[in-house]
Amino acid sequence: MNHQRKHLSTNTLALVLLALTSLSLLNAPATASEWLQWRGPTETGYTPVKGIPDTWDQSGKNLIWKRSDLGARSGPLVHKGRVFLINKAGSGINQQERVVAIDLHTGKTIWEHRFNVFLTDIVAHRLGWSNLAIDPETGNIYAHGVQGLFFCFDFDGKILWQRSMTEEFGRISGYGGRTNTPVVDGDLVIINFLTSGWGPHGKPVHRFMAMNKLTGELVWWSSPSGKPLDTTYSVPVVAEIGGQRLLIAGLADGAVHAIKVSTGEPVWHFKLSKRGINSSVVVDGNRVYACHGEENFDSTEMGRVVCIDGRGFGDITATGELWRHDTIAASYTSLLLAKKVLYVADNSGNLHALNPKTGKRNWLYNYGNNGKGSGVYADGKIYIGEVGGSWHILKPSEKGCETLSSQTFNREDGSPDEIYGSPAIVDGRVILPTNSELYCIGNPKTKVKPTKRKSVKTKHGQGPATHLQVVPAETWIKPGETLAYTVHAFNEKGQLVPTPKTLKWSAKGVSGTFNGNSFTSAKKSPMQAGIVTLTAGDLSASVRLRLIPQLPISFNFDKNPKGLPPAGWISSKLKTQVQDYNGAVVLKKMSDRPAPPFARLRCYMTNPLDVGYTVQADMLGEAKKKRFIPDMGLINCRYNLVLLGTSEMKRTLRLVTWAPMPRLQKDIDFDWKPGVWYSVKLSVDVKNGKGLINGKVWPRGEKEPTKWTIQAEDPHPNPAGSPGLYAYSVNITSRTPGTPVYFDNVSITRN
């Protein structure tokens, strides 16, 4: 599969751009017979569905069907009689992630797509972390995997487009598995994550990116967050406030942020927590409700529920608070707003019923021990799970709450079958996931009459343009290739207005010429990366562009600016810098920051390439105090060849694709020496449906061996991937640097 950007034909591009320019459809709320995003049709956890059961049991009472192979951490979605979810599949060398569609009425699988996990620190039991999103206009399904693959499927499971967020944009997954959920609005699909990419995006920041939902083309970047404190998974909510369509979410800096959906421009932020925020907000009119369970931004107390006036601008921490309720620690569950009551499920399995106008607590009810899954209100009941493996049906009232039913789930070994996801409720059915199983309960005779969804046309705005938008906001092209840009203009409310007639283009860091709104790169350009800028009067907009030559490509760093990584490589200057070393100009893996994200380097040199190429480089690792030795190696098509230093009992040469759960791993003893240059080669091919991964290591300057040093075979080969460099520096302290690694003479060639 070719993962390079596919340039559309003139007619197709015109249609896509017309759709994007008109922004003609805003998604109306889904009907009660659909569940298109994880908090239901109102995005508040409330649904008007009636006729669902008060009680059930696993042996058959009110049980319609169950699947013992379709457990999930996330919540299921429902569209046109099909249930969609993302989860883990297989075991051992067959362990993968998958998106699956099943029949709502029978529980039988209609289609599934499995894909590999690679080059991530996330372990197997945390696969399928993020929720899916479904576009009500097209029925397309959007999925974000733990390895950074982002898919757009049609209703029948065909991949319409896909991107690799880690390899293309430097997405950071972290260690805990927190993976962000996409949001569809109008013509955009929006995703957010921590990222450290190339150039100005090398600084690790929590960023949003919006893509054209039909093509995957990048429409805008937005970086509203301050310094990230954690990886987080708060799902954004779209709401109309003060005449602006806003995307609102808690971010990794501990604040709630609102940005314009159409442009990504920051509107306001509200500081809330000293750690990142995982819970999603709820919006009702101009009121934004948010919660967290960490230390408060302005006190030492743990946890807060707050009501924010969403009509503000800038930093509204001191001015935007309508009320607060402290010491409710809800770190993971999201708020539930139903029947003029704000429900908060805290970390200890307590349900708080708050008055949404004042924040005053009406009552408190203990339903379990450990709350992480978010509850859903329907038919006068709340369905909510707890980590210990129990699904509860609660009946709230003005004066209190009672438990109507509790079902506890255990694995074969007696341990709890943990629950993290939220239910989906449609057509008298409730879809309940545990980590291992999926249950459908309810009354199959209950029917909900579908209502026709009306398309809401957005009127073009009035007033002067205050923002220019250039599409694509980031991409890559080959030397000599022409890229056509599209320009939009927006007013201060994020509404489309006529585009200025006089436009001036310029480029920095990339060689080429402009002809109108098109850029043609220089034919014989080396790899470059830079900024394309559009100016119209007092307004300007900048987008990112890489020029990536066809293979073969080679780098010896002699012409690279020192103190920076090579142009366009997914690596910040805090991790790699071109420097002098013993009379040569090389790339140094820095070793002066002890935090794991800086100690480890996964540096991607190009966009994902089709399988069938070889990466080669010279590398040297320096020891510290003789006994501390770094790891160093290569990446090819999402496989890693690593010379291991002090991370194993013996110095080892390893082939691996997913280190925490080595679906494929092969080790051999290899007594390599620190302070010695080695030539390292990694080649990947696919033959007869199997991946052939071959590695070779020898002292630099000596004759290359004819035989491969290490080989492995993969029954589930990666079809593509970016070539890259790998290193891990050890024994870094706050006072002294650790073990650096040096790279030189890097090449990428077709097999």
N, C-alpha and C positions, 0 to 999 in steps of 0.2 A: 504493500500500500504506500502510495506516495503521499508523504505528509507535508511536502512543500506547498506553499500557498498557491491555490489554483486560480488563475486569472480568468474571469468570466468573459463570455462573449459580449460583444457590444450591446446586443439586444437584451440579453439576460441581465447584464449590469445595469442597463437603463431602467429595467423594470424594478430591480432590487432597490436602486437608488431612489426611484420615484416613490416606492413604498416607504422607504426610510424618511424621505423628505416630507411626505405628507403626514406621517405619523397618524394615519387615518383611523386606526383601531386602538381603543383602550379597552382592556379586558373588563367586561362587566362581571359581577360576582357569579360564581358557578351555581348551578341548581343543586337542589338537595339530593339529586341522583348522581352527583359527581363529587370527587374529592381530589382537586387538582394540585393542591399544595398542602404541606404538612399540618397547618392549623385550620384547614377546612375552608368552606366557601366564604366566610366572613373575615378570615385571618385573625380571629380572636379566640379560637377554640370552641366556638359555639356553632351549632347547626340546628335548623328547624325540623329535622327529621323526627317523625313520631313512630310509635308502635314498635319500639325495640325492647328487649327483655329486661326484667328486673333481676332475674337469676338465671344461672345456667350451670352446667357441670361438664367435665371433660369426658364423661362416659356416654353423653348423648342428649341430655336435656337442653333443648334450644340450640343444639350444635348442628349446624348445616353441613360443614365439612372441616377437615383439618389437613395440614401438610406437615409431616415430620421432617422434611428436608428443606423447608423454606423459612427458617428462623432469620431474624434480622435485628440489627441494633437501631435502625431507623424506622420511620413510619411508612406504611403502604399508601399508595394513591389509587384512585379509581376513576376510570373514564370509559364511557360507552360500554359498560358491562365487563370491563377488564380491570384486574388488580395488577398494579405495577410496583416492584420493589427492587432494591439493590442489596445484595448480601454476599456472603462468602460461599464458595462451592468447591467440592473436592477436598482431597487431603494429600499430604506428601508432595510428590513431584507434580501432582494434578491440582494442587491448591491454587485457586484463582478467585477473582472477584467476578460478579455477574449482575446483569440486569435481566429481569424475568417478567413476563406477562402471563397471567393466569386468568381463567374464566371465573367471573364473580359468582356464578350460579353453581358451578361444579367443582371448582378448585383445581381443575386440570390445566397443565401448562400449555400455552399457545405458542410461545416462542421464548428463547433465551439467548443471550450473548455473553460468553465468558471471555475474560481478558486477564492477562498476566499482571502480577504485582512485582515491582522492581524498584531498586535503588531508593528505598524508603526505610525509615526506622520503625514504621508501624508494624505491629505484630498481627498474627492471623485472626485472633478473636476480635480485633477491632476493624476488620474489613467491612465495607458497606456502611461507613459511619454517616455520611451525609444523606439527606433526603433527596429524592428525585423532584423534578418540577415538570409540569405538563402545560403546554401552550393550548388554551381553549380554542384558539382560532384554527390551528392546523392539526391539533392532536399529537404534535411531536413531543417526545420525551427527552429531557435533558438529565445527564448523569455525570457526577464528578467522583472519580475514583480516588483511593488513598494514594496512588502513585502519581496522580496529577493528570491522568487522561480525562478529557472532557468530551462527552459524546452528545450528538443530536441524533436520536432514532426517530423514524416515522412510526405510525401507529402499529405497523406490522413488523417492526424490528429491523428494518433496513437502516444502516448507518448513512445518514445524509452528509454529515461532516464530523470531524473530530480534531481536537488539538491536544497537545501535550504541554500542560501549564508549567511543569517543572523544567523541562528541557528548553522550551521557548521563552519563558518569562522568569525563571528562577523561583518558582513557587516553593515556599518552605513548609514542610509538613510537620515538623517537630517530632517528638517522641511519643506523645500521648494518643495519637490517632485522630485528633480533632480536624475534621475535614468540612469545608464550608459548603452550604447548600445554595444552588442557583435559584434565581428569581426571574420570572418572565413578566415583562410589562410592555404592552404595545408591540413594537417591532424589535425590542431588545431582549436579550437574555444576559443577566448581570450576575457576576460571581466576584467574591472577595476572598483574599488570603494574604498572609505575610509573604513578601517577595523580596528577593535580592537578585536583580537582573544585571544589565550592563549599563555603563555610563552613569547618568544621574540616578538611574533606578538601582544602582549597586547598593545604595544605603538600604538596610532592611527596614521596611515600613509596611504597615497594613494598608493595602491598596484595593480599590475596586476596578474592575474592567467590565465594560459593556460591549457585547458583540451583536452584530446583526443576527437575529435568531434563525434566519433562513440560510445564511452562508458561513457564519462563524467569523466574518470579517470584524476586526476590532474597531469600534466606533469611538470610545473614549477611555482614558485612564483617569483615575481620581485618587489622590493621596491625602485624605483629610486627617488621618490619624497622627497623634504625637508618637513619642517613643513607645514601641511595643513592649508590653510587660509579660505577655503570654501568647501562646497560640489559642485561638478562640473559635467558636462555631455559632455565634448568634446569627439567626436567619433574618435578613432585612425584611421590613414591611414597607409597602408602597401606600401612600396616603395623599389625599388632596387637602392641603392646609394653606389658608391665606391666598388662594388662587395659584398656588404652586404645587406641582406634582413632585413629592419628596420620597426619597428612599431613606429609611431611618433604621439604624442598627447600633447596638453596642459593639465597641471595637476593642482591639488589643491594648489600647492605652488607658482603659478604664473609663472612657467617656461614651456617652450616647451622641451619635453624629447624625445630621440630616444633610443630604446632598440632593441636588436637582437630578431627577431621573433622566432628563433629556440630554444633559451636558456633563454631569458629574461634578458641577461646581459646588463647593461647600456652602451651606446656608447657616447652620448653627451647630454648636456642640455644647454638651452639658457634662461636666466632670462629676463622676459618681463613685468610682472605686479605685483603690490602689493596686488592683490587679485587673487583668482583662475580663471582659463581660461575655458570658456564654448564653445567658437567657435572652430570648427575643422580646421585643417590646409589643405592646398592644396600643392601638390608636383608636380613639373615639372622638370624632369631630376635631377640635383643636387640641385635645388632651392626649399626651403621650405618656403611657405608664411603663415604667422600667423597674427592674429589680436586680439584685446581685447578692452574693453571700460572703464576700471578702471584707477586708477592712475598709471602712468608709473613707472617702477622699478627705474629709474634713474632721474626722474623729477616729478614735481607736475602737469604736464599736464595730461589730461584725454584722453586715447585712443591712439592706435598706430597700424599701419600696418607695418610689417617688412618682409624683404626677408633675409633668412638665408642660408648660404652655408652648406648643409647637409653632407659634407664630413669630418667634424671635429671629434675631440675626446675630452672628458672631458668637462670642463666648457668653452664654446665657446662664452660666452656673449660679451667679448671684441674683439674677433677675427673673429667671424662667420657672422657678419652683413654685408650684401651687400648693402642694403639701408633701409631707414625708412621713413615713412610718419606719422607725429604726428597729434594729435587732431582729428583723425577719430575714434569716439567712437562706435565700433561694439562689443557689449558685448555678443550677443546671436546668431546672424546670422553667417553662415560660408561663407568663401570666394568662389567666382565663377570664374573659369578660362576658357575662351572660346575665340577662334579666336584671340589669342595673346592680349587679354585684361583681366585685373584682376578687377573684379567687387566686390565692397564692399557695402553692405547695412547696414547703421548705425542705431543707436537706434531711431533716429528721422524720419525714413522713407525716407532718402536720399540715392540715388544710386551714388557711386563714380566710375568712370572709370579710372583706373590707368594703366600706362605703366608697364608691369611686369619686364622689364629690368632695369628701372630707378626709378620707384615709382612716377614719375611725373603724376599729375592728368590731364587727358584729358578734362573731363567735370564733372559736378555735376547736378543731377536731383532729384527733390523731387517728389516721387510717393505716399507718404502717411504720417502717423503721428508716427507710432510706429512699428519698424521692429524687429521681433523675428524669423519668419520663413525664411528659406534660399531659395533663388531663384534657378531656373533651366533654362538653356539656351538650346533652340532647335529651328531649322528652322528659325533662325534669330530673335527669340523673347525670352524674359525672362518672365517666369511665377513666380510671387512672391506674397505672402500674407502679411497682416499686422494684428496686434492684434485687431485693431478696427473692424474687420469683413469684409475686402475687399480683393478680389483676383484681381490682376492687370495683364494685358498682356502688356508688354513694348516692344518697338522696338528701340534698340540702334543702333547708327551709329558712324562713326568716329568723327563727330562734336557734337553729342548730343543724346537725347533720347526723345521719345514721347510715350504717353499712347494710345494704340489701344483699350483697353476695360477695364472697371472696373465693378465688380459686388460686391454689398454690401449685407451682410447677417445679419438678425436679428432674435432673438428668438421671441416666441409668445408674451412675455411681452414688446417687443420693444427694449430690450437691445441688444448690438452687439453679434453676434455669432462669438466669437473670433477665430483667426487663428494663430496657432503656427507651424503647420507641413509644410512639403515640398511636392511638387507634384511628381508623378511618370509618366513618358511619354514613352509609348510603342505603336507600331503598329498604329500610327495615333490617339491614344487616350491619353488624359491627365486626370489623377485621382487627384482630388482636395479635400482635407479634410477641413472641418471646425470643430469646437468643437462639433457640433451636427449632421452634415450631411456629406455625401460622394457623390461627383459628378463625373461622367464620361462624358467628352465632347470630341468632335472631329469628324472625318470623318470615319465612320465604314468601308468604302470601301478602305481606305488606308491600304496597306499591306506591311510588311517588310519581305523580304526573309530571313529566318533564316540561319545563318552561323554555320558551325560545329565548335565546340570548340575543340581545340587541347590541349591535355595534355602535359605539359612541364615537362620533366624529369630533376630533379636536379642531377647534377653530384656530386659524392663524392669529397670532397676537398683534397688538398695536404697539406703537412707540418705536424708538430707535433700537438698533442692534447694540447689545452690550457684550456679546460673546460670539466668537467665531469657532466653528468646529470643522476640522479637516479629517476626512475618512479615506483610507484607513489610518488609525491613530498610531499603529505600529505594524510593520511587516518587514519582509526581506525580498530582494530581487537579485537576479544575476547581473553581472556586468553586461552592458549593452541592451538591457531590457528596459521597456517603458512601463511606467506605472501611472495610471490615471487617478488623480485625486478628485474627491467631491467636497464641495464647500457648503456649509449651512450657517445661517446666522440666527441668533436667538435674542429675545429681549430679556429684561431683568427677571421675569417670572419663568424663564425657561421655555417660552413659546416661540415657535418659528416666525421669523419676519423675513422680508426680502433681503437677499444677499447683496452686499455692496458691489457696485459695478467695477470699481478700480481695485485690482488685486495685484500685489507684488510678492513674488516668491524668491526665496534664497535658501541655500543649503550650506551647512557647516559639517565637515567631517566626512562627507560623501561627495564623490566627483561625478558631475553630470551637467545636463542642461535642461532648461524648462522651455516648454512650448505650450502656452496657455496654462491649463491646470495639470499638465502631464510632465513627468520627470523621466528623462532617459539617462541612465547611468553610463559612465565611461566604459568603453568596450574592453579595455585591458586593465581594469582596475583590480588591485589586490583586495583582500577582505577589508572592508571599511564599515564604520558605523557612525551615524551622526544624526543631526537634527535638521529637519526641513521646516522652514518658518514661512507663514503667510501673514502679510500685513495689509490692512485696509484702513487707511486713515489712522486713527488712534488705537484701533484694535489689532491684535495679533494672535496667532495660534501656532503652536509648534507640535510636530509629530516626529516619531522615531523611525529610522530606516537603517537597515543593514544591507550591504552589498556582499553577497556570499558567492565566490566563484564556484564553478563546477570542479569536481575532482579531476586530477590530483591537486591538493592544497598542501603547502608546507609553511612552517614558521620556524625561524631561527632567532627572532627577537632583536636582531641587530638594529633594525630601523624603528623599533617601537619606542615611544616616549618612556623614559625611566620613571619609576614611582607609580606606574599605573598598570593595570592588566591590559592585554591586547584588546584592540577595539572590537566591540561586539561580542566578546566572550561573556558567558553568564558567570560572572565572578566580580566581586567588589575589590577595591584596592586594599580593603582590610584583610583580604584573604590571599591575594596574589599581587605581586608587583614585578615588573621588569627591572632587574638590577645587574650591576657588575659583580662577577664572581670569578676570582682567580684568573683575571685577564679576559674573560668571556662575558658576553651579555646573555643572561638567562632569565627564566621566569622563576621567581622564588615563591614558594608556599610559606606565607608568614606564620610565625609561631609565638606571637606575643599576647594573645588573648585566650584565657583559659576556658571560656564558655564553649560547650560542645559545638554549637553552630559555627564557631570560628576555628575550632581545633580541626574539624573535618572539612575537607574540600571535595566537592563534586562540581567540577568546572566543565560546562558544555561549550564547545567551540563553534558549532554551527547549529542550524535547524535540524530536526530529525531527518535522517537519510534512510532510503530504502536499504534493507539488509543486503550484504554482499560487498563490504569494504573492509579495509585493514587500517588500524591506527598504530603508529609507531612513534616512540620518543626515547630520548636519552634521559636518565634520571639518576639522582644521587640523594641519599638521605644522610643527614648528619646525626651523630649520636650526642647524647648529653650524659656526662658522668660515666661514659663508656657503656652503661647498662640500659640506658633508655634510647630506643631506636624507633623511628617513625614507620608508618605504613605508607606505601606509595604504589601507584599503578595507573591503569588505563581503563576507559569505558568505551564500549562498542556495542551498539544496538541493545543497550540496557543490560549488558553483561559487564562484570567487573573482574579484571585481572589484577591481583594485589600481591605485592611483596610485603608480607607481614613481619613486623619487627618485634616489639615487646608485648604485643597483644596476645601471643600464643606462647606455649612452653618452648617450642622450637621455632626457629625462623622458617617460614612456610611460604609457598607460592599457592595462591588460592584463586579458583574460578568460582564466581558466585553471582547470582542475580538479585537476591533478596536476603540480605544478611540476617535480620532478626529471626526469620523463619526460612531457612535455606531450602527452598523448593528444589533448587539445583545448586549443589556445591561440591567441589572436588579440591582436595588439598594434597600437596606432596611436600616432603621435606626439601628445603632449598636454603642452604647456608650462605646467604648473600651477606656482603660486608658493608657496614656504614662507611661513608667517606670514599666510596668507589663508584664511578660512573658505570651504569648498565644500560644497554640497549634493550628495550622491551617492545614486543609486538603482539597485537591482539587482532585476530581475524575471525569473522563470523560469516557463515553461509547457511542457506537453507536448501537441502536436497531431499527429495522424496518426503517432504512434509516434516523433516526433522532439522533442528538447528545443530550445526557443527561449529563448536567454539574451540579455537586453537590459540594457545599462547606460547610465547617463546621469550627467553631471557638469556643474555650473554654479556660478558664484560665488553664495554665499548672499546672499539679499536681492534678487537679480535674478529676472526672470520665468523660470519653468521652460521650457526649450526644448521644442518639440513633437516633435522627432525624437530618436530614441535616438542617443547618442554612439558606441556600439559595440554590435555584435550578433554572435552566433555560433549555429550549429546543431549539435546533437549527435545522431548516429544511435543512440547508446546512452544515453538520458537517465537521470539519477538520479531515481528515483521519489519520493524524500523527502529530507529533511535539515533540520538545525537552522539557523535564522537566526543570524548572528554578525558580529563585528567582527574586522578584521585590521589588524595593524601590525607593522612591523619597524624597530627603532631601530638606528642605525649610529653608529660612532665612540664606543662606550662604552669607557672605560678604567677602570683601578682607582682613578684619582684624580679623574676628571671624568665627569659623566653625558653621555650621548649625546643623541640627537634625540628628544624626546617627541612624542606625538601626542595630540590632544584630540578628544573626541566629544561631541555634544549632539543633542537632538531626534531620538532614534531611534524609528522606528516600523516595525511589521510589519502588513501589511494583505493581505487576500485580493484576488486579481486580479479 
